[in-house]
Amino acid sequence: MLFLVRLILCVLIFGVSLYSYINRHNNLTQFRIQVPLLTKKLKSIEDENTRLMFEIEKFENPLNLMELARKPQYGYLKHPYVSDIIHVQLENKTEN
């Protein structure tokens, strides 16, 4: 009877260990499958960021801004006079 209890206990421990190993291996396989998908998504996001940076630089180009200023819908905009420009100086506060 004691031998049968020990045998059942050993089989049970072996089964739990095997299940844990297989479960861990399945999780690792799932991560290995996700890595290429996430890498592809990251690449597309980086490409989109590069494209948007190019669009921003193109829009902020002084020639483009001058062309926009000439359009009729922006006719109400004017260049500021020198007397309208206010210079603000920031004080640097250093702690001792």
C-alpha positions in Angstrom: 0.0 0.0 0.0 2.8 2.5 0.9 4.5 1.6 -2.4 1.3 2.5 -4.3 1.0 5.8 -2.5 4.6 6.7 -3.3 4.1 5.7 -7.0 1.0 7.8 -7.3 2.8 10.7 -5.7 5.8 10.4 -8.0 3.5 10.2 -11.1 1.6 13.2 -9.9 4.7 15.3 -9.3 6.1 14.2 -12.6 2.8 15.2 -14.3 2.8 18.6 -12.7 6.4 19.2 -13.6 5.8 18.1 -17.2 2.7 20.3 -17.4 4.7 23.3 -16.1 7.5 22.7 -18.6 5.1 22.4 -21.5 3.2 25.5 -20.4 6.4 27.5 -20.1 7.5 26.3 -23.6 4.2 27.3 -25.1 4.5 30.8 -23.6 8.0 31.1 -25.1 6.7 29.9 -28.5 4.0 32.5 -28.3 6.5 35.3 -27.6 8.7 34.1 -30.5 5.7 34.4 -32.8 4.9 37.9 -31.6 8.4 39.2 -32.0 8.3 39.4 -35.8 4.9 40.9 -35.8 5.9 43.6 -33.3 9.1 44.3 -35.2 7.1 44.8 -38.4 4.7 47.1 -36.5 7.6 49.1 -35.1 9.2 49.4 -38.6 5.9 50.8 -40.0 5.6 53.3 -37.1 9.2 54.5 -37.6 8.5 54.9 -41.4 5.4 56.9 -40.6 7.3 59.1 -38.2 10.0 59.7 -40.8 7.3 60.6 -43.4 5.6 63.0 -40.9 8.9 64.6 -40.0 9.4 65.2 -43.7 5.9 66.7 -44.0 6.6 69.0 -41.1 9.9 70.2 -42.5 8.3 70.7 -45.9 5.4 72.7 -44.3 7.7 74.9 -42.2 10.0 75.7 -45.1 10.2 79.5 -45.4 9.4 79.4 -49.1 6.2 77.4 -48.4 5.2 79.8 -45.6 5.7 82.8 -47.9 3.5 81.2 -50.6 0.8 80.6 -48.0 1.0 84.2 -46.9 0.3 85.3 -50.5 -2.9 83.3 -50.7 -6.2 85.2 -50.3 -7.5 83.3 -47.3 -4.4 84.5 -45.3 -4.6 88.1 -46.6 -5.5 89.4 -43.2 -2.1 88.4 -41.8 0.6 91.1 -41.7 4.2 91.3 -40.7 4.7 92.9 -37.3 6.4 96.3 -37.1 9.6 96.6 -35.2 7.8 98.7 -32.6 5.3 95.8 -32.0 8.0 93.3 -31.1 8.6 92.8 -27.4 11.8 91.2 -26.2 11.6 89.3 -22.9 14.7 88.3 -21.0 14.6 85.3 -18.6 16.4 85.5 -15.4 18.7 82.5 -14.6 18.1 81.5 -11.0 20.9 79.4 -9.6 20.7 77.7 -6.2 23.8 77.7 -4.0 
